[in-house]
């Protein structure tokens, strides 16, 4: 039953998906799911600062989104910013 709500998160960056997400963000910049997807792609590319920006931006539009909070926290912990990671 829980598997229905699980999202597929690829482990390899997908340039085509990133381009599609960027295109969608031009018309729907307040969509937290798009910011989440963009953050994941930057994470898989090893672009931590950009990923952190994406997750933080998504939280502006969905402040209680658990996935955005988790990934933002992981990025901040990777920078040893533990206080901000738990906020």
N, CA, C and O atoms as a CHARMM CRD file, in Angstrom:
* protein
*
  348
    1    1 UNK  N      0.81300  -1.17900   0.00000 PROA 1      0.00000
    2    1 UNK  CA     0.00000   0.00000   0.00000 PROA 1      0.00000
    3    1 UNK  C      0.86800   1.26000   0.00000 PROA 1      0.00000
    4    1 UNK  O      0.55700   2.21300  -0.71400 PROA 1      0.00000
    5    2 UNK  N      1.93100   1.28700   0.77000 PROA 2      0.00000
    6    2 UNK  CA     2.81000   2.45000   0.83500 PROA 2      0.00000
    7    2 UNK  C      3.55500   2.67700  -0.47400 PROA 2      0.00000
    8    2 UNK  O      3.95700   3.80200  -0.77100 PROA 2      0.00000
    9    3 UNK  N      3.74000   1.62200  -1.25400 PROA 3      0.00000
   10    3 UNK  CA     4.48800   1.74500  -2.49800 PROA 3      0.00000
   11    3 UNK  C      3.79200   2.64500  -3.50100 PROA 3      0.00000
   12    3 UNK  O      4.45400   3.20900  -4.37200 PROA 3      0.00000
   13    4 UNK  N      2.47500   2.79800  -3.40900 PROA 4      0.00000
   14    4 UNK  CA     1.74800   3.64800  -4.33900 PROA 4      0.00000
   15    4 UNK  C      2.24600   5.08100  -4.29300 PROA 4      0.00000
   16    4 UNK  O      2.28500   5.75500  -5.32300 PROA 4      0.00000
   17    5 UNK  N      2.62600   5.55600  -3.11500 PROA 5      0.00000
   18    5 UNK  CA     3.03300   6.94400  -2.94400 PROA 5      0.00000
   19    5 UNK  C      4.53000   7.17000  -3.14100 PROA 5      0.00000
   20    5 UNK  O      4.99200   8.31100  -3.12400 PROA 5      0.00000
   21    6 UNK  N      5.28200   6.10200  -3.32700 PROA 6      0.00000
   22    6 UNK  CA     6.72300   6.25200  -3.49700 PROA 6      0.00000
   23    6 UNK  C      7.03100   6.83900  -4.86900 PROA 6      0.00000
   24    6 UNK  O      6.37200   6.52000  -5.85900 PROA 6      0.00000
   25    7 UNK  N      8.03900   7.69700  -4.90900 PROA 7      0.00000
   26    7 UNK  CA     8.45300   8.32100  -6.15800 PROA 7      0.00000
   27    7 UNK  C      9.76500   7.70900  -6.60800 PROA 7      0.00000
   28    7 UNK  O     10.61700   7.36300  -5.79100 PROA 7      0.00000
   29    8 UNK  N      9.91400   7.58100  -7.89500 PROA 8      0.00000
   30    8 UNK  CA    11.15600   7.07900  -8.46000 PROA 8      0.00000
   31    8 UNK  C     12.17600   8.19900  -8.45200 PROA 8      0.00000
   32    8 UNK  O     11.91000   9.28500  -8.96700 PROA 8      0.00000
   33    9 UNK  N     13.33000   7.95000  -7.87900 PROA 9      0.00000
   34    9 UNK  CA    14.40600   8.93200  -7.83900 PROA 9      0.00000
   35    9 UNK  C     15.63000   8.32000  -8.50200 PROA 9      0.00000
   36    9 UNK  O     16.32200   7.50300  -7.89500 PROA 9      0.00000
   37   10 UNK  N     15.90200   8.71000  -9.74600 PROA 10     0.00000
   38   10 UNK  CA    17.04100   8.11500 -10.45100 PROA 10     0.00000
   39   10 UNK  C     18.36500   8.47200  -9.77600 PROA 10     0.00000
   40   10 UNK  O     18.50600   9.54400  -9.18600 PROA 10     0.00000
   41   11 UNK  N     19.31500   7.57300  -9.87100 PROA 11     0.00000
   42   11 UNK  CA    20.62100   7.80300  -9.27400 PROA 11     0.00000
   43   11 UNK  C     21.59800   8.47000 -10.22800 PROA 11     0.00000
   44   11 UNK  O     22.66100   8.92900  -9.81000 PROA 11     0.00000
   45   12 UNK  N     21.25100   8.52600 -11.48300 PROA 12     0.00000
   46   12 UNK  CA    22.11400   9.15400 -12.47700 PROA 12     0.00000
   47   12 UNK  C     21.44500  10.42000 -12.99600 PROA 12     0.00000
   48   12 UNK  O     20.22700  10.44400 -13.17900 PROA 12     0.00000
   49   13 UNK  N     22.22700  11.47700 -13.23700 PROA 13     0.00000
   50   13 UNK  CA    21.62800  12.70300 -13.76100 PROA 13     0.00000
   51   13 UNK  C     21.04300  12.46500 -15.14600 PROA 13     0.00000
   52   13 UNK  O     21.60200  11.72600 -15.95600 PROA 13     0.00000
   53   14 UNK  N     19.94000  13.08800 -15.39500 PROA 14     0.00000
   54   14 UNK  CA    19.25500  12.97100 -16.67400 PROA 14     0.00000
   55   14 UNK  C     19.13700  14.37500 -17.26000 PROA 14     0.00000
   56   14 UNK  O     18.26300  15.14800 -16.86800 PROA 14     0.00000
   57   15 UNK  N     20.01300  14.69600 -18.19300 PROA 15     0.00000
   58   15 UNK  CA    20.04700  16.03800 -18.77600 PROA 15     0.00000
   59   15 UNK  C     18.73300  16.39200 -19.46700 PROA 15     0.00000
   60   15 UNK  O     18.30100  17.54500 -19.42800 PROA 15     0.00000
   61   16 UNK  N     18.10200  15.41500 -20.09300 PROA 16     0.00000
   62   16 UNK  CA    16.83300  15.66400 -20.77500 PROA 16     0.00000
   63   16 UNK  C     15.75500  16.03100 -19.76000 PROA 16     0.00000
   64   16 UNK  O     14.98800  16.97000 -19.97100 PROA 16     0.00000
   65   17 UNK  N     15.70000  15.28400 -18.65500 PROA 17     0.00000
   66   17 UNK  CA    14.72200  15.57800 -17.60300 PROA 17     0.00000
   67   17 UNK  C     14.97900  16.95300 -16.99900 PROA 17     0.00000
   68   17 UNK  O     14.03700  17.70500 -16.74800 PROA 17     0.00000
   69   18 UNK  N     16.23300  17.28400 -16.76700 PROA 18     0.00000
   70   18 UNK  CA    16.57600  18.59100 -16.20700 PROA 18     0.00000
   71   18 UNK  C     16.13600  19.70800 -17.15000 PROA 18     0.00000
   72   18 UNK  O     15.61800  20.73000 -16.70100 PROA 18     0.00000
   73   19 UNK  N     16.33600  19.52200 -18.43700 PROA 19     0.00000
   74   19 UNK  CA    15.90600  20.52000 -19.42000 PROA 19     0.00000
   75   19 UNK  C     14.38600  20.65900 -19.41900 PROA 19     0.00000
   76   19 UNK  O     13.86300  21.76900 -19.52000 PROA 19     0.00000
   77   20 UNK  N     13.67600  19.53800 -19.30500 PROA 20     0.00000
   78   20 UNK  CA    12.20800  19.57400 -19.26100 PROA 20     0.00000
   79   20 UNK  C     11.72200  20.29900 -18.01000 PROA 20     0.00000
   80   20 UNK  O     10.79100  21.10200 -18.07100 PROA 20     0.00000
   81   21 UNK  N     12.35100  20.01400 -16.88800 PROA 21     0.00000
   82   21 UNK  CA    11.96500  20.66400 -15.63400 PROA 21     0.00000
   83   21 UNK  C     12.23000  22.16100 -15.72400 PROA 21     0.00000
   84   21 UNK  O     11.39200  22.95900 -15.30300 PROA 21     0.00000
   85   22 UNK  N     13.37300  22.55200 -16.26100 PROA 22     0.00000
   86   22 UNK  CA    13.68800  23.97800 -16.41300 PROA 22     0.00000
   87   22 UNK  C     12.66500  24.66700 -17.30500 PROA 22     0.00000
   88   22 UNK  O     12.26900  25.80000 -17.03300 PROA 22     0.00000
   89   23 UNK  N     12.24100  23.99900 -18.35300 PROA 23     0.00000
   90   23 UNK  CA    11.24000  24.56200 -19.26700 PROA 23     0.00000
   91   23 UNK  C      9.89900  24.73200 -18.53700 PROA 23     0.00000
   92   23 UNK  O      9.24200  25.76300 -18.68100 PROA 23     0.00000
   93   24 UNK  N      9.50200  23.73900 -17.76700 PROA 24     0.00000
   94   24 UNK  CA     8.24400  23.82000 -17.01800 PROA 24     0.00000
   95   24 UNK  C      8.29700  24.90400 -15.95100 PROA 24     0.00000
   96   24 UNK  O      7.28900  25.55700 -15.67900 PROA 24     0.00000
   97   25 UNK  N      9.47600  25.10300 -15.33900 PROA 25     0.00000
   98   25 UNK  CA     9.60600  26.13700 -14.31500 PROA 25     0.00000
   99   25 UNK  C      9.43600  27.54200 -14.89000 PROA 25     0.00000
  100   25 UNK  O      9.08900  28.47000 -14.15900 PROA 25     0.00000
  101   26 UNK  N      9.67500  27.70600 -16.18300 PROA 26     0.00000
  102   26 UNK  CA     9.46700  29.01400 -16.81100 PROA 26     0.00000
  103   26 UNK  C      8.00500  29.41800 -16.77000 PROA 26     0.00000
  104   26 UNK  O      7.68700  30.60000 -16.63100 PROA 26     0.00000
  105   27 UNK  N      7.11300  28.44000 -16.89000 PROA 27     0.00000
  106   27 UNK  CA     5.67700  28.74100 -16.89000 PROA 27     0.00000
  107   27 UNK  C      5.02300  28.48800 -15.53400 PROA 27     0.00000
  108   27 UNK  O      3.92800  28.98800 -15.27400 PROA 27     0.00000
  109   28 UNK  N      5.68300  27.71600 -14.66800 PROA 28     0.00000
  110   28 UNK  CA     5.11600  27.37800 -13.36600 PROA 28     0.00000
  111   28 UNK  C      6.19300  27.44800 -12.28000 PROA 28     0.00000
  112   28 UNK  O      6.54200  26.42900 -11.68400 PROA 28     0.00000
  113   29 UNK  N      6.72100  28.65700 -12.02100 PROA 29     0.00000
  114   29 UNK  CA     7.84900  28.77200 -11.09100 PROA 29     0.00000
  115   29 UNK  C      7.48600  28.54500  -9.62300 PROA 29     0.00000
  116   29 UNK  O      8.37900  28.46500  -8.78000 PROA 29     0.00000
  117   30 UNK  N      6.21500  28.44000  -9.30700 PROA 30     0.00000
  118   30 UNK  CA     5.78500  28.23500  -7.92000 PROA 30     0.00000
  119   30 UNK  C      5.47000  26.77500  -7.62300 PROA 30     0.00000
  120   30 UNK  O      4.86400  26.47700  -6.59400 PROA 30     0.00000
  121   31 UNK  N      5.86500  25.86300  -8.49800 PROA 31     0.00000
  122   31 UNK  CA     5.55900  24.45200  -8.34400 PROA 31     0.00000
  123   31 UNK  C      6.66500  23.76200  -7.53700 PROA 31     0.00000
  124   31 UNK  O      7.76600  23.56000  -8.04900 PROA 31     0.00000
  125   32 UNK  N      6.38200  23.39900  -6.28200 PROA 32     0.00000
  126   32 UNK  CA     7.42600  22.80200  -5.44900 PROA 32     0.00000
  127   32 UNK  C      7.91400  21.44700  -5.96200 PROA 32     0.00000
  128   32 UNK  O      9.07400  21.09400  -5.75200 PROA 32     0.00000
  129   33 UNK  N      7.05900  20.69300  -6.62300 PROA 33     0.00000
  130   33 UNK  CA     7.46900  19.38600  -7.16600 PROA 33     0.00000
  131   33 UNK  C      8.53100  19.55500  -8.25400 PROA 33     0.00000
  132   33 UNK  O      9.45300  18.74700  -8.35800 PROA 33     0.00000
  133   34 UNK  N      8.39800  20.60200  -9.05800 PROA 34     0.00000
  134   34 UNK  CA     9.41300  20.86600 -10.08500 PROA 34     0.00000
  135   34 UNK  C     10.74300  21.25400  -9.44100 PROA 34     0.00000
  136   34 UNK  O     11.80500  20.83600  -9.90000 PROA 34     0.00000
  137   35 UNK  N     10.68100  22.05100  -8.38200 PROA 35     0.00000
  138   35 UNK  CA    11.91800  22.42700  -7.68300 PROA 35     0.00000
  139   35 UNK  C     12.57700  21.20900  -7.05300 PROA 35     0.00000
  140   35 UNK  O     13.80300  21.10200  -7.01200 PROA 35     0.00000
  141   36 UNK  N     11.74300  20.28900  -6.56100 PROA 36     0.00000
  142   36 UNK  CA    12.25500  19.05000  -5.98800 PROA 36     0.00000
  143   36 UNK  C     12.96500  18.22100  -7.05300 PROA 36     0.00000
  144   36 UNK  O     14.07700  17.74200  -6.83300 PROA 36     0.00000
  145   37 UNK  N     12.32700  18.05300  -8.19600 PROA 37     0.00000
  146   37 UNK  CA    12.93100  17.27600  -9.28500 PROA 37     0.00000
  147   37 UNK  C     14.23500  17.91700  -9.77200 PROA 37     0.00000
  148   37 UNK  O     15.21700  17.22600 -10.04600 PROA 37     0.00000
  149   38 UNK  N     14.22300  19.23400  -9.87200 PROA 38     0.00000
  150   38 UNK  CA    15.43400  19.94100 -10.29900 PROA 38     0.00000
  151   38 UNK  C     16.55300  19.76300  -9.26900 PROA 38     0.00000
  152   38 UNK  O     17.71100  19.55300  -9.63000 PROA 38     0.00000
  153   39 UNK  N     16.19900  19.84900  -7.99700 PROA 39     0.00000
  154   39 UNK  CA    17.18500  19.64000  -6.93300 PROA 39     0.00000
  155   39 UNK  C     17.79000  18.25100  -6.97400 PROA 39     0.00000
  156   39 UNK  O     18.99700  18.09100  -6.79000 PROA 39     0.00000
  157   40 UNK  N     16.95600  17.23800  -7.21700 PROA 40     0.00000
  158   40 UNK  CA    17.46900  15.86900  -7.32900 PROA 40     0.00000
  159   40 UNK  C     18.44900  15.73000  -8.48100 PROA 40     0.00000
  160   40 UNK  O     19.49300  15.09400  -8.33300 PROA 40     0.00000
  161   41 UNK  N     18.13000  16.31200  -9.61900 PROA 41     0.00000
  162   41 UNK  CA    19.02200  16.20500 -10.77200 PROA 41     0.00000
  163   41 UNK  C     20.37200  16.86100 -10.48000 PROA 41     0.00000
  164   41 UNK  O     21.42100  16.33400 -10.85100 PROA 41     0.00000
  165   42 UNK  N     20.33200  18.00900  -9.81600 PROA 42     0.00000
  166   42 UNK  CA    21.60300  18.66300  -9.45300 PROA 42     0.00000
  167   42 UNK  C     22.35800  17.84600  -8.40300 PROA 42     0.00000
  168   42 UNK  O     23.58900  17.81700  -8.40100 PROA 42     0.00000
  169   43 UNK  N     21.62400  17.19000  -7.52100 PROA 43     0.00000
  170   43 UNK  CA    22.26800  16.31000  -6.53800 PROA 43     0.00000
  171   43 UNK  C     23.01600  15.19900  -7.24100 PROA 43     0.00000
  172   43 UNK  O     24.17700  14.93500  -6.93000 PROA 43     0.00000
  173   44 UNK  N     22.36300  14.54700  -8.18300 PROA 44     0.00000
  174   44 UNK  CA    22.98900  13.42100  -8.89600 PROA 44     0.00000
  175   44 UNK  C     24.16900  13.88600  -9.74400 PROA 44     0.00000
  176   44 UNK  O     25.07800  13.10700 -10.02900 PROA 44     0.00000
  177   45 UNK  N     24.15500  15.17400 -10.15100 PROA 45     0.00000
  178   45 UNK  CA    25.28000  15.71600 -10.92100 PROA 45     0.00000
  179   45 UNK  C     26.42400  16.16200 -10.01800 PROA 45     0.00000
  180   45 UNK  O     27.48700  16.54600 -10.50600 PROA 45     0.00000
  181   46 UNK  N     26.21200  16.11500  -8.70400 PROA 46     0.00000
  182   46 UNK  CA    27.25600  16.55400  -7.77900 PROA 46     0.00000
  183   46 UNK  C     27.29700  18.05100  -7.58000 PROA 46     0.00000
  184   46 UNK  O     28.30500  18.59200  -7.12700 PROA 46     0.00000
  185   47 UNK  N     26.21800  18.72200  -7.91100 PROA 47     0.00000
  186   47 UNK  CA    26.13400  20.17900  -7.78600 PROA 47     0.00000
  187   47 UNK  C     25.33600  20.52500  -6.52800 PROA 47     0.00000
  188   47 UNK  O     24.17000  20.91500  -6.59700 PROA 47     0.00000
  189   48 UNK  N     25.99600  20.37200  -5.38100 PROA 48     0.00000
  190   48 UNK  CA    25.34000  20.52800  -4.09300 PROA 48     0.00000
  191   48 UNK  C     24.75100  21.90100  -3.83500 PROA 48     0.00000
  192   48 UNK  O     23.63700  22.00100  -3.32100 PROA 48     0.00000
  193   49 UNK  N     25.46100  22.95100  -4.17600 PROA 49     0.00000
  194   49 UNK  CA    24.96500  24.30900  -3.93200 PROA 49     0.00000
  195   49 UNK  C     23.70500  24.58700  -4.73300 PROA 49     0.00000
  196   49 UNK  O     22.75600  25.18100  -4.22300 PROA 49     0.00000
  197   50 UNK  N     23.69900  24.15200  -5.99900 PROA 50     0.00000
  198   50 UNK  CA    22.51900  24.36400  -6.83700 PROA 50     0.00000
  199   50 UNK  C     21.34800  23.52500  -6.32700 PROA 50     0.00000
  200   50 UNK  O     20.20500  23.98200  -6.32300 PROA 50     0.00000
  201   51 UNK  N     21.64000  22.29600  -5.89800 PROA 51     0.00000
  202   51 UNK  CA    20.59600  21.42600  -5.34900 PROA 51     0.00000
  203   51 UNK  C     19.99600  22.06900  -4.09700 PROA 51     0.00000
  204   51 UNK  O     18.77500  22.09400  -3.94200 PROA 51     0.00000
  205   52 UNK  N     20.83900  22.58700  -3.20900 PROA 52     0.00000
  206   52 UNK  CA    20.37300  23.24300  -1.99400 PROA 52     0.00000
  207   52 UNK  C     19.46900  24.42400  -2.33800 PROA 52     0.00000
  208   52 UNK  O     18.42800  24.61500  -1.71000 PROA 52     0.00000
  209   53 UNK  N     19.86300  25.20600  -3.32300 PROA 53     0.00000
  210   53 UNK  CA    19.04100  26.34100  -3.76700 PROA 53     0.00000
  211   53 UNK  C     17.66700  25.86000  -4.23500 PROA 53     0.00000
  212   53 UNK  O     16.64800  26.45800  -3.89100 PROA 53     0.00000
  213   54 UNK  N     17.64000  24.78300  -5.01700 PROA 54     0.00000
  214   54 UNK  CA    16.37200  24.26100  -5.54200 PROA 54     0.00000
  215   54 UNK  C     15.46900  23.76200  -4.42200 PROA 54     0.00000
  216   54 UNK  O     14.28000  24.07800  -4.39800 PROA 54     0.00000
  217   55 UNK  N     16.02000  22.98800  -3.49600 PROA 55     0.00000
  218   55 UNK  CA    15.21300  22.47600  -2.38700 PROA 55     0.00000
  219   55 UNK  C     14.70400  23.62500  -1.51200 PROA 55     0.00000
  220   55 UNK  O     13.56000  23.60100  -1.06000 PROA 55     0.00000
  221   56 UNK  N     15.54800  24.62500  -1.27500 PROA 56     0.00000
  222   56 UNK  CA    15.14000  25.77700  -0.47000 PROA 56     0.00000
  223   56 UNK  C     14.04700  26.57300  -1.17600 PROA 56     0.00000
  224   56 UNK  O     13.10200  27.03000  -0.53200 PROA 56     0.00000
  225   57 UNK  N     14.16200  26.74300  -2.47500 PROA 57     0.00000
  226   57 UNK  CA    13.13900  27.46200  -3.23600 PROA 57     0.00000
  227   57 UNK  C     11.82100  26.70200  -3.20000 PROA 57     0.00000
  228   57 UNK  O     10.76400  27.31100  -3.03500 PROA 57     0.00000
  229   58 UNK  N     11.86700  25.40000  -3.35100 PROA 58     0.00000
  230   58 UNK  CA    10.65300  24.59700  -3.27300 PROA 58     0.00000
  231   58 UNK  C      9.96000  24.74500  -1.93500 PROA 58     0.00000
  232   58 UNK  O      8.73100  24.74000  -1.86500 PROA 58     0.00000
  233   59 UNK  N     10.73600  24.87700  -0.87500 PROA 59     0.00000
  234   59 UNK  CA    10.15700  25.03400   0.46300 PROA 59     0.00000
  235   59 UNK  C      9.45400  26.37200   0.65200 PROA 59     0.00000
  236   59 UNK  O      8.60700  26.50500   1.53500 PROA 59     0.00000
  237   60 UNK  N      9.78600  27.33800  -0.14700 PROA 60     0.00000
  238   60 UNK  CA     9.06100  28.61600  -0.09600 PROA 60     0.00000
  239   60 UNK  C      7.59200  28.37800  -0.46000 PROA 60     0.00000
  240   60 UNK  O      6.69300  28.98500   0.12300 PROA 60     0.00000
  241   61 UNK  N      7.36200  27.49200  -1.42700 PROA 61     0.00000
  242   61 UNK  CA     6.01500  27.23700  -1.93300 PROA 61     0.00000
  243   61 UNK  C      5.31400  26.08600  -1.21800 PROA 61     0.00000
  244   61 UNK  O      4.08800  25.98800  -1.26900 PROA 61     0.00000
  245   62 UNK  N      6.06000  25.22400  -0.56200 PROA 62     0.00000
  246   62 UNK  CA     5.49100  24.09700   0.18400 PROA 62     0.00000
  247   62 UNK  C      6.32800  23.88500   1.44700 PROA 62     0.00000
  248   62 UNK  O      7.13200  22.95500   1.50900 PROA 62     0.00000
  249   63 UNK  N      6.14400  24.74200   2.45000 PROA 63     0.00000
  250   63 UNK  CA     7.02900  24.72600   3.61600 PROA 63     0.00000
  251   63 UNK  C      6.99400  23.44500   4.45600 PROA 63     0.00000
  252   63 UNK  O      7.89800  23.22100   5.26000 PROA 63     0.00000
  253   64 UNK  N      5.98300  22.60900   4.28900 PROA 64     0.00000
  254   64 UNK  CA     5.90500  21.38200   5.08200 PROA 64     0.00000
  255   64 UNK  C      6.14400  20.13300   4.24800 PROA 64     0.00000
  256   64 UNK  O      5.83900  19.02700   4.69300 PROA 64     0.00000
  257   65 UNK  N      6.68400  20.29300   3.04900 PROA 65     0.00000
  258   65 UNK  CA     6.96500  19.15700   2.17300 PROA 65     0.00000
  259   65 UNK  C      8.13900  18.36600   2.75000 PROA 65     0.00000
  260   65 UNK  O      9.26200  18.86400   2.83300 PROA 65     0.00000
  261   66 UNK  N      7.85700  17.13000   3.14200 PROA 66     0.00000
  262   66 UNK  CA     8.87000  16.30600   3.82000 PROA 66     0.00000
  263   66 UNK  C     10.05900  15.99000   2.91600 PROA 66     0.00000
  264   66 UNK  O     11.19800  15.98400   3.38300 PROA 66     0.00000
  265   67 UNK  N      9.82000  15.73000   1.64800 PROA 67     0.00000
  266   67 UNK  CA    10.92400  15.39800   0.73500 PROA 67     0.00000
  267   67 UNK  C     11.86100  16.58200   0.55400 PROA 67     0.00000
  268   67 UNK  O     13.08100  16.42400   0.59300 PROA 67     0.00000
  269   68 UNK  N     11.29700  17.76200   0.35600 PROA 68     0.00000
  270   68 UNK  CA    12.12700  18.96100   0.21500 PROA 68     0.00000
  271   68 UNK  C     12.91700  19.22400   1.49000 PROA 68     0.00000
  272   68 UNK  O     14.09900  19.56000   1.42600 PROA 68     0.00000
  273   69 UNK  N     12.28200  19.07600   2.64300 PROA 69     0.00000
  274   69 UNK  CA    12.96700  19.30000   3.92100 PROA 69     0.00000
  275   69 UNK  C     14.09700  18.29200   4.13400 PROA 69     0.00000
  276   69 UNK  O     15.18600  18.64600   4.58700 PROA 69     0.00000
  277   70 UNK  N     13.81800  17.03700   3.80000 PROA 70     0.00000
  278   70 UNK  CA    14.83400  15.99000   3.98200 PROA 70     0.00000
  279   70 UNK  C     16.05600  16.26700   3.12200 PROA 70     0.00000
  280   70 UNK  O     17.18300  16.24400   3.61700 PROA 70     0.00000
  281   71 UNK  N     15.84500  16.52600   1.85100 PROA 71     0.00000
  282   71 UNK  CA    16.98000  16.74500   0.94700 PROA 71     0.00000
  283   71 UNK  C     17.71900  18.03300   1.26400 PROA 71     0.00000
  284   71 UNK  O     18.94500  18.08000   1.16500 PROA 71     0.00000
  285   72 UNK  N     16.99200  19.08200   1.64400 PROA 72     0.00000
  286   72 UNK  CA    17.65200  20.32200   2.05000 PROA 72     0.00000
  287   72 UNK  C     18.52300  20.05500   3.27900 PROA 72     0.00000
  288   72 UNK  O     19.66500  20.50800   3.35500 PROA 72     0.00000
  289   73 UNK  N     17.96800  19.31600   4.23300 PROA 73     0.00000
  290   73 UNK  CA    18.72800  18.97100   5.43700 PROA 73     0.00000
  291   73 UNK  C     19.97400  18.16200   5.11800 PROA 73     0.00000
  292   73 UNK  O     21.03400  18.39900   5.69700 PROA 73     0.00000
  293   74 UNK  N     19.85600  17.21800   4.20900 PROA 74     0.00000
  294   74 UNK  CA    21.02400  16.39900   3.82000 PROA 74     0.00000
  295   74 UNK  C     22.11600  17.25600   3.20100 PROA 74     0.00000
  296   74 UNK  O     23.30000  17.07600   3.48800 PROA 74     0.00000
  297   75 UNK  N     21.70400  18.19400   2.34600 PROA 75     0.00000
  298   75 UNK  CA    22.70100  19.07900   1.71000 PROA 75     0.00000
  299   75 UNK  C     23.37900  19.95500   2.76200 PROA 75     0.00000
  300   75 UNK  O     24.59400  20.14600   2.71800 PROA 75     0.00000
  301   76 UNK  N     22.60500  20.48700   3.70500 PROA 76     0.00000
  302   76 UNK  CA    23.18000  21.33700   4.74600 PROA 76     0.00000
  303   76 UNK  C     24.07900  20.54000   5.68200 PROA 76     0.00000
  304   76 UNK  O     25.12200  21.03800   6.10700 PROA 76     0.00000
  305   77 UNK  N     23.69400  19.32100   6.00500 PROA 77     0.00000
  306   77 UNK  CA    24.55000  18.48200   6.84900 PROA 77     0.00000
  307   77 UNK  C     25.86500  18.18000   6.14100 PROA 77     0.00000
  308   77 UNK  O     26.91300  18.08700   6.78000 PROA 77     0.00000
  309   78 UNK  N     25.80900  18.02900   4.83300 PROA 78     0.00000
  310   78 UNK  CA    27.02400  17.80600   4.05200 PROA 78     0.00000
  311   78 UNK  C     27.97300  18.98800   4.12100 PROA 78     0.00000
  312   78 UNK  O     29.17700  18.84500   3.90700 PROA 78     0.00000
  313   79 UNK  N     27.41900  20.16700   4.42400 PROA 79     0.00000
  314   79 UNK  CA    28.23100  21.37900   4.57400 PROA 79     0.00000
  315   79 UNK  C     28.55000  21.64600   6.04600 PROA 79     0.00000
  316   79 UNK  O     29.10100  22.69300   6.38300 PROA 79     0.00000
  317   80 UNK  N     28.20500  20.70200   6.91600 PROA 80     0.00000
  318   80 UNK  CA    28.40000  20.82200   8.37000 PROA 80     0.00000
  319   80 UNK  C     27.62000  21.97500   8.96900 PROA 80     0.00000
  320   80 UNK  O     28.02200  22.53400   9.99000 PROA 80     0.00000
  321   81 UNK  N     26.50500  22.33800   8.34300 PROA 81     0.00000
  322   81 UNK  CA    25.64100  23.38300   8.87700 PROA 81     0.00000
  323   81 UNK  C     24.46700  22.70900   9.58300 PROA 81     0.00000
  324   81 UNK  O     23.33500  22.73200   9.09900 PROA 81     0.00000
  325   82 UNK  N     24.76000  22.11400  10.72900 PROA 82     0.00000
  326   82 UNK  CA    23.78600  21.27800  11.42700 PROA 82     0.00000
  327   82 UNK  C     22.62700  22.08000  12.00900 PROA 82     0.00000
  328   82 UNK  O     21.49400  21.60000  12.02500 PROA 82     0.00000
  329   83 UNK  N     22.89200  23.28200  12.48200 PROA 83     0.00000
  330   83 UNK  CA    21.83500  24.10500  13.05900 PROA 83     0.00000
  331   83 UNK  C     20.78700  24.44400  12.01300 PROA 83     0.00000
  332   83 UNK  O     19.59000  24.31300  12.26500 PROA 83     0.00000
  333   84 UNK  N     21.22100  24.86900  10.86400 PROA 84     0.00000
  334   84 UNK  CA    20.28000  25.20600   9.79500 PROA 84     0.00000
  335   84 UNK  C     19.61000  23.95300   9.23800 PROA 84     0.00000
  336   84 UNK  O     18.46600  24.01100   8.78800 PROA 84     0.00000
  337   85 UNK  N     20.31100  22.82700   9.26400 PROA 85     0.00000
  338   85 UNK  CA    19.76900  21.57500   8.73100 PROA 85     0.00000
  339   85 UNK  C     18.54500  21.10500   9.50300 PROA 85     0.00000
  340   85 UNK  O     17.65700  20.48000   8.92200 PROA 85     0.00000
  341   86 UNK  N     18.47900  21.39100  10.78900 PROA 86     0.00000
  342   86 UNK  CA    17.34000  20.92500  11.57300 PROA 86     0.00000
  343   86 UNK  C     16.22700  21.97700  11.66400 PROA 86     0.00000
  344   86 UNK  O     15.19000  21.72800  12.27800 PROA 86     0.00000
  345   87 UNK  N     16.43300  23.12400  11.07100 PROA 87     0.00000
  346   87 UNK  CA    15.40500  24.17100  11.14600 PROA 87     0.00000
  347   87 UNK  C     14.38500  24.02500  10.04500 PROA 87     0.00000
  348   87 UNK  O     13.45100  24.82300   9.95900 PROA 87     0.00000
